[in-house]
Structures are given as structure tokens and as C-alpha cells.
Amino acid sequence: MNRSDHIMNVANRLILEKGYSAFSYADVAAEIGIQKASIHYHFPSKANLLQNVVRRYRQEVRANLAKLDSMTDDPRVKLERYLSYWESCLRSKAIDMCLCALLASEIPILPEEVIGEIRGHFRDLTDWLARLLKDAAEEDRFAGEGEAAAIEETAHAILACVHGGMLASRTFNDAGQFGKVKNRLLGLITEKAVTV
């Protein structure tokens, strides 16, 4: 692992543990065992470091969604695997939640370039969910109105529920909170009927 990746990995974890405003270059430097100047060499400012951390996170999420799309055509299975991933993360460690969801709560104090990345992440996820719901509607498996506007609204609602479930799990240190959200959301896409 190169130095810049190591710095970003530590920063990512510290953001999840403390939030953007509560971590510093001194925290990162102390953990890695380097001087703050070494961090400035790779990332001239905290805003630049955060932007790179979020940009890398977005790339990883997009790659994971593409991988999920390549594994199955079943929209319910895709949604179940997406939700199960987060449930597993939260069961492992309650702070293992979506980086952008956590940072969104700090939007008023974040640099504009970081806000753009966070909004882009939310658009990426909403677009993916909308495509998933559209596929379910075309298979007559979407438990809602199949019109484009309804699908878009439902995609936003799912994203809000997922992130709310993460926050509830973190608040109560209980991944079961997210499990309840997962079970309810899966009901939006019915099981494929078995034909004999």
C-alpha cells in the first residue's frame, strides 16, 4: 500500500469514528507515525484529503454496484444483497456505515468540493435504485405504482430508509435496527412467482 492510500485509509476510519470536524492531520500523522508535513505533501489541505477520500469511496461504491448488477438480473436479489452488505457491516461494527451518509450531517461545515462529491454519491445510489425498481416494475414485481415519478420517489425513500437505518443502528449499537428496515424494504419487490 502506498503512503497516500495509507493516509486516506486512516482518514476514512477517523471520519467514521469522530466525524470530519473532530479529526486532524495530527491524528493521522500520529497513527501512521509520520510528520504532518508528509501528509501535506500528498494532500495540501484537509479539504483536499477529504475530497480524495470521498471520491475514492464513490469509485468503490460504483464498482461494487456494477459487480452486483453483473451477478444477477433479479432486482429483488440485487436489493437484498445491497441491504445485506450494510447489515453485515453494522453487525461487525456499528460505525461501519456509509461514509457519505455520515458526512451529509456535516454539510454546513464541509468544503464545497466535498459537498459536490457527497451529492454525486447520493445521485449515483438513487439512480441505481431507480433502475432496479424500474426493472421490478417491468416484471410486474414492484409493489407500488410503476410510473417513472413514483419509481423515482420510491428510490429516494429507500435511500432515506437505508441511511436512517444505519443511523439508528449506530445510535443504539444494534444492527437489528437496520434489519427491520431491510425486511420492510424487501417487501417493495415481490418474490418471483413460481410457475409449474
Backbone as a ProteinNet text record, in pm:
[ID]
protein_1_A
[PRIMARY]
MNRSDHIMNVANRLILEKGYSAFSYADVAAEIGIQKASIHYHFPSKANLLQNVVRRYRQEVRANLAKLDSMTDDPRVKLERYLSYWESCLRSKAIDMCLCALLASEIPILPEEVIGEIRGHFRDLTDWLARLLKDAAEEDRFAGEGEAAAIEETAHAILACVHGGMLASRTFNDAGQFGKVKNRLLGLITEKAVTV
[TERTIARY]
85	0	89.8	58.9	141.3	100.2	182.3	161.1	28.4	-6.8	-131.5	-253.6	-251.3	-362.2	-369.7	-252.4	-249.9	-310.1	-272.3	-326.7	-478.5	-526.3	-670.8	-744.4	-684.9	-748.1	-765.9	-660.3	-667.8	-769.2	-765.3	-860.4	-1003.4	-1027.8	-1161.8	-1212.8	-1128.1	-1169.3	-1192.7	-1105.2	-1121.1	-1247.9	-1281.8	-1405.7	-1525.7	-1524	-1635.2	-1643.3	-1528.8	-1527.3	-1559.3	-1509.1	-1517.9	-1596.7	-1608.2	-1666.4	-1557.2	-1593.4	-1496.5	-1432.1	-1512.7	-1459.9	-1374.4	-1383.3	-1313.1	-1183.6	-1144.4	-1015.9	-921.7	-793.1	-694.2	-578.2	-493.7	-372.8	-284.5	-287.6	-207.6	-252.7	-384.3	-437.1	-385.7	-393.2	-349	-199.1	-122.7	23.1	64.1	-2	32.4	5	-104.8	-139.1	-43.5	-4.2	84.2	230.3	261.2	399.8	482.7	419.5	488.2	466.8	536.3	518.1	397.1	333	219.5	260.5	386.4	434.7	426.6	443.8	434.4	292.7	193.8	54.3	29.6	80.5	63.2	126.9	231.2	295.5	196.1	120	22.6	-110.8	-151.9	-281.9	-260.4	-251.5	-216.1	-307.5	-433.5	-527.2	-619.5	-684.3	-780.9	-896.7	-936.9	-1043.5	-1001.8	-877.7	-826.4	-822.1	-778.6	-775.3	-916.5	-1010.3	-1147.3	-1207.9	-1183.1	-1235.7	-1182.9	-1055.5	-996.1	-1051.5	-1073	-1131	-1271.8	-1353	-1490.7	-1493.4	-1406.2	-1400.9	-1364.9	-1266.6	-1228.3	-1344.2	-1413.9	-1529.4	-1636.4	-1663.4	-1762.9	-1723	-1595.3	-1547.4	-1568	-1538	-1555.1	-1702.1	-1790.5	-1933.4	-1983.9	-1945.8	-1989.1	-1940.6	-1816.4	-1762.7	-1840	-1874.3	-1948.7	-2090.5	-2154.2	-2288.9	-2283.8	-2181.4	-2166.1	-2143.8	-2065.5	-2042.5	-2173.1	-2249.8	-2378.8	-2471.1	-2471.7	-2553.7	-2511.8	-2381	-2331.4	-2360.7	-2394.4	-2413.7	-2553.6	-2652	-2789.4	-2873.1	-2978.6	-3075.2	-3196.6	-3202.7	-3318.5	-3310.9	-3403.6	-3396.4	-3410.8	-3489.6	-3506.1	-3377	-3310.9	-3184.3	-3080	-3077.6	-2984.2	-3008.3	-3135.6	-3168.3	-3133.5	-3164.9	-3136	-2985.6	-2906.3	-2760.9	-2705	-2757.7	-2714.4	-2743.7	-2866.3	-2905.5	-2831.6	-2811.3	-2740.2	-2595.5	-2535.6	-2399	-2390.6	-2481.8	-2478.6	-2516.1	-2609.4	-2646	-2525.2	-2449.8	-2330.4	-2225	-2205.5	-2110.1	-2149.1	-2276.2	-2323.4	-2317.5	-2338.5	-2325.8	-2180.6	-2089	-1946.8	-1900.9	-1945.2	-1905.4	-2006.2	-2070.3	-2180.9	-2140.6	-2008.6	-1969.7	-1946.1	-1950.1	-1926	-2048.4	-2068.2	-2182.6	-2134.6	-2226	-2193.3	-2121.9	-2002.1	-1922.6	-1998.2	-2062.4	-2132.9	-2257	-2324.2	-2440.7	-2397.5	-2285.5	-2234.4	-2193.4	-2119.4	-2072	-2186	-2295.8	-2408.4	-2460.2	-2446.1	-2492.2	-2404	-2286.2	-2194.2	-2187.4	-2280.8	-2281	-2256	-2317.6	-2296.7	-2150.6	-2065.6	-1927.2	-1828.1	-1876.9	-1788	-1749.9	-1629.4	-1588.5	-1678.1	-1699.7	-1792	-1754.6	-1624.4	-1584.5	-1621	-1622.9	-1661.5	-1812.9	-1886	-2032.4	-2072.8	-2002.8	-2032.2	-2014.5	-1909.8	-1886.7	-1996.7	-2036.7	-2141.2	-2273.4	-2308.3	-2432	-2425.2	-2307.7	-2289.7	-2311.5	-2262.7	-2282.3	-2431	-2501.9	-2645.5	-2718.3	-2677.7	-2738.3	-2706.2	-2581	-2541.9	-2632.4	-2649.6	-2730.3	-2877.8	-2929.3	-3071	-3095.5	-3003.1	-3018	-3015	-2924.1	-2915.1	-3043.4	-3093.2	-3217	-3335.1	-3339.5	-3449	-3445.5	-3326.5	-3316.1	-3362.9	-3324.9	-3365.2	-3517.7	-3579.2	-3725.6	-3795.4	-3736.3	-3792.8	-3792.7	-3680.8	-3675.1	-3782	-3800.3	-3902.3	-4042.2	-4065.5	-4196.5	-4223.3	-4120.5	-4137.4	-4169.4	-4124	-4155	-4282.8	-4350.4	-4472.9	-4448.1	-4331.2	-4294.5	-4276.7	-4300.6	-4285.9	-4417.3	-4414.8	-4537	-4567.7	-4587.2	-4617.3	-4658.4	-4676.6	-4711.6	-4587.9	-4602.8	-4489.5	-4449.9	-4517.9	-4484	-4346.3	-4280.3	-4143.2	-4133.6	-4231.7	-4227.2	-4237.1	-4324	-4339.8	-4213.2	-4152.7	-4029.2	-3918.7	-3907.8	-3805.7	-3827.6	-3951.4	-3982.8	-3950.2	-3981.3	-3953.5	-3802.7	-3726.2	-3580.3	-3525.4	-3576.9	-3534.4	-3575.4	-3696	-3744.3	-3658.2	-3620.8	-3536	-3403	-3343.2	-3213.9	-3224.8	-3332.1	-3352.3	-3369.6	-3442.4	-3462.2	-3331.5	-3252.5	-3124.3	-3033.7	-3020.4	-2932.4	-2989.2	-3120.9	-3182.8	-3162.4	-3171.1	-3146.5	-3003.1	-2909.7	-2769.2	-2752.6	-2813	-2800.8	-2866.7	-2981.6	-3048.5	-2962.7	-2901.9	-2814.5	-2696.3	-2641.7	-2527.2	-2570.2	-2684.3	-2734.3	-2754.4	-2816.8	-2848.5	-2745.1	-2639.9	-2538.1	-2604.3	-2696.7	-2779.3	-2810.9	-2744.5	-2767.3	-2909.6	-2978.2	-3116.9	-3206.6	-3167.9	-3243.7	-3242.8	-3126.4	-3116.4	-3190.4	-3185.4	-3255.5	-3404.3	-3464.8	-3607.1	-3633.6	-3544.6	-3557.7	-3542.7	-3442.4	-3416.6	-3540.3	-3599.5	-3715.6	-3832.7	-3853.2	-3963.2	-3936.9	-3812.9	-3781.1	-3789.1	-3751.4	-3757.9	-3901.6	-3995.7	-4136.2	-4180.8	-4099.7	-4134.1	-4124.2	-4040.9	-4026.3	-4068.5	-4172.8	-4226.3	-4137.2	-4148.5	-4076.6	-4129.1	-4041	-4083.6	-4176.7	-4287	-4383	-4324.7	-4350.4	-4302.6	-4410.8	-4373.3	-4471.8	-4447.7	-4556.1	-4546.7	-4587.4
-117.4	0	124.1	219.4	339.9	437.8	538.6	631.3	706.5	754.1	830.6	744	617.1	526.1	500.9	485.8	464.4	584.2	703.5	826	830.4	799.4	803.3	697.2	578.2	473.2	516.8	576.6	622.7	735.8	829.5	941.6	891.1	795.1	737.8	681.5	603.3	544.1	649.6	748.9	854.6	936.2	958.7	1031.1	950.9	819.2	735.4	731.6	735.2	729.5	863.4	973.1	1103.9	1209.9	1194.3	1299	1387.8	1463.6	1548.2	1652	1721.1	1833	1789	1661.9	1616.8	1540.9	1529.5	1465.4	1565.6	1545.6	1639.7	1566.4	1643	1586.1	1528	1590.3	1540.1	1399.6	1374.2	1241.1	1138.1	1174.7	1083.7	1058.7	1165.7	1154.2	1066.5	1084.1	1006.6	858.6	827.3	686.8	618.7	691	631.3	636.1	736.3	751.7	836.2	941.6	1033.1	1175.9	1270	1411.8	1465.1	1568.2	1628.8	1678.6	1722.9	1773.3	1665.5	1540	1429.6	1418.1	1444.6	1440.7	1557.4	1674.4	1792.8	1772.7	1691.3	1663	1593.2	1499.9	1425	1497.4	1563.3	1630.5	1769.3	1873.7	2007.4	2063	2018.5	2069.6	1959	1981.6	1883.9	1866.9	1977.2	1970.3	1880.5	1892.7	1810.9	1663.1	1636.4	1498.5	1440.8	1515.1	1465.6	1442.8	1535.2	1518.8	1390.4	1362.5	1241.1	1115.3	1121.4	1007.4	979.1	1083.4	1065.8	1023	1080.4	1042.9	894.5	849.4	708.3	620.5	664.7	590.8	577.7	686.6	683.2	583.9	582.3	488.8	344.4	318.3	182.6	142.3	234.8	203.6	177.3	262.1	240.4	105.2	70	-59.6	-174.2	-160.5	-266	-279.9	-167.4	-174.5	-239.9	-207.7	-269.6	-419.7	-458.7	-601.3	-669.9	-603	-656.8	-674	-575	-583.4	-700.1	-730	-837.2	-976.5	-984.3	-1113.5	-1171.8	-1084.2	-1132	-1027.5	-1074.4	-982.7	-961.8	-1034.6	-1029.9	-904.5	-808.5	-684.2	-705.4	-804	-828.1	-883	-970	-1025.3	-913.9	-824.8	-711.8	-627.4	-593.4	-511.9	-586.2	-715.6	-794	-799	-816.9	-822.9	-687.4	-580.7	-445.9	-421.1	-451.8	-430	-524.6	-648.6	-745.5	-705.2	-642.1	-593.5	-496.3	-399.5	-299.5	-360.8	-454	-520.5	-594.4	-660.4	-731.9	-635.8	-523.2	-421.7	-372.2	-343.9	-290.4	-394.7	-520.9	-627.1	-642	-620.9	-631.4	-517	-395.3	-277.5	-167.9	-117	-22.9	105.7	137.7	260.3	235.7	109.9	78.1	110.8	239.4	284.6	362.5	407.4	482.4	612.3	630.3	749.6	876.1	873.6	993.4	1024.4	920.1	943.7	1012.8	968.6	1030.7	1175.4	1196.3	1331.5	1427.1	1373	1458.9	1537.7	1480.4	1551.7	1671.7	1678.2	1789.7	1885.7	1875.7	1959.3	2108.3	2166.4	2310.7	2352.5	2260.2	2298.5	2237.4	2163.9	2097.6	2189.1	2169.7	2246	2212.6	2309.1	2293.1	2175.1	2153.7	2043.8	1907.2	1898.3	1774.1	1755.9	1865	1858.8	1807.2	1852.2	1805.5	1654.7	1600.4	1456	1380.2	1433.7	1367.7	1367.8	1481.2	1487.1	1392.5	1382.8	1290.9	1146.6	1113.3	977.7	948.9	1043.4	1023.6	1007.6	1085.2	1069.7	932.6	888.5	755.8	647.2	649.8	547.3	556.5	677.7	694.9	646.3	677	630.8	478.1	416.6	269.7	208.6	262.9	211.2	230.5	344.4	369.9	269	236.8	136.2	-0.8	-33.3	-159.8	-167.1	-58.8	-56.3	-59	6.9	5	-137.8	-208.6	-348.4	-431.8	-407	-480.8	-448.7	-321.9	-281.3	-348	-358.7	-422.6	-571.2	-630.3	-771.9	-784.8	-672.2	-668.1	-720.5	-680.7	-725.7	-608.2	-487.8	-368.3	-341.8	-342.7	-324.4	-175.9	-111.1	31.7	72	200.9	248.5	241.9	192	172.8	294.3	407.3	526.8	578.1	645	694	781.5	871.2	961.5	883.4	782.8	701.5	620.5	570.4	493.2	582.9	702.7	798.2	832.8	858.9	889.4	771.1	651	531.8	511.3	538.8	527.1	621.6	744.5	840.8	792.6	735.5	686.4	569.7	480.4	367.5	419.1	513.3	566.8	631.4	705.1	768	661.4	556.2	448.5	375.9	348.9	280.3	362	490.4	574.9	598.5	609.6	621.6	496	379.3	252.7	242.4	294.9	296.9	382.4	500.2	590.8	531.8	467.1	405.1	292.8	212.3	103.9	158.9	268.4	331.1	390.3	454.4	517.2	415	302.3	200.8	88.7	100.3	-4	-140.1	-141.3	-259.8	-271.9	-366.2	-386.5	-433.9	-483.1	-524.7	-410.9	-288.4	-171.6	-166.1	-193.9	-193.4	-313.1	-426	-545	-520	-441.7	-409.3	-330.2	-235.4	-155.1	-245.6	-331.9	-424.4	-508.5	-566.9	-652.9	-577	-455.9	-374.9	-336.7	-298	-254.7	-368.4	-487.5	-601	-631	-589.5	-607.9	-524.3	-425.6	-342.1	-417.8	-521.5	-602.8	-744.8	-791.7	-923.3	-1034.6	-1151.4	-1269	-1304.6	-1356.9	-1400.3	-1521.1	-1515.9	-1625.6	-1752.8	-1863.7	-1992.6	-2050.9	-2079.4	-2137.4	-2287.6	-2361.8	-2507.3	-2553.1
0	0	0	-88.1	-91.4	18.9	39.5	151.3	140.6	20.7	8.6	40	-4.7	28.2	178.6	241.5	385.9	458.9	415.7	475.8	458.7	337.8	312.9	394.3	408.2	488.3	633.4	688.9	828.6	840.9	746.6	749.8	739.8	651.5	635.4	767.8	834	961.5	1067.9	1074.4	1175.5	1152	1025.3	994.4	1044.3	1018.6	1065.1	1217.6	1284.2	1430.3	1494.8	1437	1503	1427.1	1295.6	1213.5	1156.2	1055	984.5	1074.9	1152.8	1231.4	1349.7	1388.1	1509.5	1480.8	1354.3	1328.6	1263.3	1282.4	1230.3	1164.6	1096.1	1038.6	1149	1265.4	1377.6	1417.1	1414.3	1445.4	1344.4	1216.5	1110.5	1122.2	1140.2	1149.2	1266.8	1380.9	1499.8	1477.8	1413.1	1391.4	1294.2	1189.6	1089.4	1134.1	1217.8	1262.1	1166.9	1113.5	1022.6	1069.7	1006.6	1036.2	958.6	1012.9	943.1	804.6	792.4	663.6	555.5	596.2	499.5	444.2	528.2	481.7	386.4	422.4	336.3	199.4	193.4	65	-28.3	24.1	-55.3	-68.1	39.3	43.9	104.7	22.4	71	180.7	182.6	282.8	329.2	441.3	493.2	394.7	330	230.1	114.6	70.6	-38.1	1.8	124.8	174.6	176.8	232.1	241.9	103.8	11.5	-123.3	-186.4	-168.2	-223.8	-157.1	-25.7	46.3	-5.8	-20.8	-66.9	-213.8	-295.4	-436.7	-451.5	-374.2	-378.3	-331.1	-226.3	-175.5	-283.3	-354.9	-462.9	-570.8	-606.5	-708.9	-663.7	-537.1	-483.4	-484.5	-445.5	-443.2	-584.8	-680	-818.7	-871.4	-840.2	-883.5	-818.8	-691.5	-621.5	-675.2	-709.7	-767.9	-905.5	-983.5	-1116	-1101.6	-1001.3	-976	-936.9	-852.8	-810.8	-931.6	-1021.4	-1142.2	-1230.7	-1231.5	-1318.1	-1261.4	-1134.3	-1068.9	-1089.7	-1110.2	-1124.5	-1197.4	-1262.6	-1325	-1235	-1125.5	-1035.8	-947.8	-966.7	-889.3	-738.5	-699.1	-554.9	-494.1	-566.3	-518	-507.8	-605.4	-600.4	-475.7	-452	-335	-206.8	-202.7	-83.1	-55.4	-158.5	-140.4	-98	-155.1	-116.7	31.6	71.7	211.1	305.5	263.8	347.4	369	267.6	282.6	400.5	401.8	509.7	643.5	643.2	768.5	825.9	740	782.9	838.4	770.5	819	957.3	974.7	1102	1212.8	1179	1279.4	1323.3	1229	1258.4	1348.8	1315.2	1391	1361.7	1461.9	1442.6	1370.7	1369.6	1299.5	1150.5	1107.2	966.2	882.9	860.7	784	662	581.7	461.5	498	443.2	469.9	430.7	314.3	266.8	349.4	398.8	484.9	612.9	667.8	789.7	763.2	655.2	623.8	588.9	535.1	497.9	617.8	737.4	857.2	888.9	824.3	847.9	728.4	636.6	515.3	543.3	647.4	667.7	689	733.2	760.1	660.9	563.3	468.7	353.2	297.9	179.8	60.3	-27.1	-139.3	-229.1	-252.1	-340.5	-281.1	-150.8	-83.5	-91.6	-73.6	-83.6	-220.9	-325	-460.6	-474.2	-413.1	-417	-342	-226.9	-147.5	-223.6	-282.4	-361.3	-480	-541.1	-652.5	-608.9	-490.9	-437.9	-417.8	-361	-339	-472.8	-575	-707.8	-766.7	-751.3	-801.9	-743.3	-611.7	-545.2	-583.9	-589	-625.4	-767.3	-859.8	-998.4	-1005.4	-928.5	-929.2	-873.9	-764.7	-706.2	-800.6	-868.8	-963.1	-1077.8	-1128.1	-1235	-1184.7	-1062.6	-1002	-990.9	-945	-929.7	-1064.8	-1164.4	-1299.8	-1353.1	-1331.7	-1375	-1304.3	-1175.7	-1099.6	-1152	-1185.8	-1237.6	-1372.2	-1455.8	-1587.1	-1573	-1463.6	-1436.1	-1352.9	-1330.8	-1250.5	-1108.8	-1052.5	-918	-823.1	-869.2	-786.2	-715.3	-581.9	-502.7	-487.5	-597.8	-596.9	-737	-757.1	-890.2	-977.9	-1098	-1187.3	-1269.1	-1249.6	-1326.2	-1285.4	-1378.4	-1355.6	-1231.7	-1212	-1096.2	-965.6	-961.7	-840.8	-813.9	-919.8	-905	-849.2	-902.7	-854.8	-707.7	-671	-530.8	-439.8	-484.9	-404.8	-388.9	-494.8	-486.5	-379.4	-376.1	-272.9	-134.4	-124.7	4.7	54.3	-36.6	2.4	54.2	-18.5	24.6	162.3	186	317.5	426	394.9	492.8	523.4	420.3	439.6	530.6	499.4	580.3	720	730.6	862.5	945.1	878.9	947.8	997.6	918.3	961.1	1086.4	1083.3	1198.6	1322.7	1304.9	1419.5	1476.4	1388.1	1434.5	1511.7	1461.7	1528.9	1663	1665.4	1788.1	1898.6	1864.1	1964.3	1971.8	1889.3	1880.5	1859.7	1762.6	1740.5	1592.1	1524.4	1381.1	1353	1455.4	1438.9	1393.2	1427.4	1381	1228.2	1170.5	1024.5	965.7	1035.8	988.7	969.8	1057.6	1044.5	917.2	889.4	767.3	644.9	649.4	538.2	507.1	608.7	586.8	525.8	570.2	516.3	370.8	341.5	205.8	104.7	147.2	54.8	12.9	95	60.3	-58	-94.7	-210.1	-341.9	-340.6	-462.3	-426.9	-490.5	-456.5	-509.8	-449.2	-496.8	-635.7	-716.1	-849.6	-834.2	-904	-895.7	-956.9	-892.2	-942.7	-1034.3	-1156.7	-1249.3	-1260.6	-1269.9	-1277.2	-1415.5
[MASK]
++++++++++++++++++++++++++++++++++++++++++++++++++++++++++++++++++++++++++++++++++++++++++++++++++++++++++++++++++++++++++++++++++++++++++++++++++++++++++++++++++++++++++++++++++++++++++++++++++++

